[in-house]
Amino acid sequence: MKRKFLLEEKDIPENWYNIIADMPNKPLPPLHPATKEPIGPDALAPLFPMELIKQEVTTDKYVPIPDEVRNIYSIWRPTPLYRAHNLEKVLDTPAKIYYKYEGTSPTGSHKPNTAVPQAYYNKMEGVKKITTETGAGQWGSALSFACQHFGIDCEVFMVKLSFDHKPYRKVMMNTWGAKVHPSPSAATEIGKKILAEHPDTTGSLGIAISEAIESAVHNDTTKYALGSVLNHVKLHQTIVGQEAIKQMEMAGDMPDVVIAPFGGGSNFAGLSFPFLRLNFDEGKSIRCIASEPASCPKLTKGVFRYDFGDTAGMTPLLPMYTLGHDFVPAPIHAGGLRYHGAGVIVSQLLKDKLIEAVAHDNLEVFEAGVTFARAEGIIPAPEATHGIATVIAEAERCKREGKAETILFNLCGHGNFDMKAYQDYFDGKIVKHELSDAEIQASIAKLDTPTI
Ligand SMILES: *Cc1c(COP(=O)(O)O)cnc(C)c1O
């Protein structure tokens, strides 16, 4: 009964896979926030180093991974892939369940897979400081770790809800030398404005992004970094799925269903895009399912139209599934999934029905997380429990239908810094929350961005 499928350092992929090359309908262009005309890559130059902008728009199918990046990856990569024998038994399912575990990175999630190359390309172009936002603290930690490695200063705007709930994430970032503000903060104009209007706000990723961008644009040697949503972030994460394909081959198996939790789409892209490549190149029909919170259901209940990536409307307009950039999600514990929009590539893939999406409420996902922890030992990040809820639903379907399908999911992070969330669950303090259709319609009705 083999449980673990391990690769060696030499098996770390040499290229990232760019799914844009294979998409039947390419993503629509970003639009200028004021003129609403399509913008070229140059418009992003104040925010990102040129190499990352090139990666944002390239149509090359493969992008080589620099040796120095592979070298840092080798601190924790390749990550293990497990067969969840115990979970299968608990669920009494004929399905075979596998998971790729990204919690073995120094920061405990998949985020360093992109933080390291982002810091690397900034370093190559002489950047001295990077600003960013963080929801649950995972991205801020990852960027702090990566910046520290390359001797770049790092400034993080952390959504206030998480700042208050997860003090040790802040200490972790401080350990790697980063400066951390609760967002909204008094360090930016937009932060001050929002604090004046809503002094008790718990913040949102949209607000934190606006603050980080505002702090970056005023200085030539300061740039901004985003931990999800953008094409280059998804590109970097594809090492996860490429490794997983090799490991599934070692296991003598191939997934029928690939599942990952969904915030902005990076861990979902990381695991699923290389499997979608098998659908494109080899005619396979692997189902890829994104799992989102019912409190922030942009894929299952949002609209596909142009919207801003941030609350203040400073980013380019992107064609995506969105709940509206003004939307402030309920303070649920899966902080990393509280984002109003979905990445452009994933949005187009969903529009074209090449992937699927489902939503779970917050009680259902904690139940799933605890079931997983009791069966497999690892305590999942609250974000990751959404994927587990989908795994359980699919395993139950397999049982009903008597099908021995193979399910693979991305356990994209551990929950060791999330004990407050688990404590609240055990204390019965987590109340079921679903965004109502009326609330969604009200938020979307406020949009005056171009429709598609
Ligand atoms: C950030 C994060 C997410 C959500 O972001 P994606 O870009 O959708 O992956 C999910 N899980 C964990 C553990 C995270 O840190």
The ligand as an ORCA input file, in Angstrom:
! r2SCAN-3c Opt
* xyz 0 1
  C      -3.385     32.366     -1.146
  C      -3.891     31.042     -0.867
  C      -5.001     30.533     -1.553
  C      -5.796     31.325     -2.540
  O      -5.129     31.879     -3.596
  P      -5.019     31.243     -5.033
  O      -4.277     32.200     -5.829
  O      -6.402     31.012     -5.528
  O      -4.262     29.982     -4.858
  C      -5.402     29.255     -1.283
  N      -4.765     28.508     -0.369
  C      -3.708     28.948      0.320
  C      -3.058     28.062      1.315
  C      -3.222     30.235      0.092
  O      -2.157     30.665      0.759
*
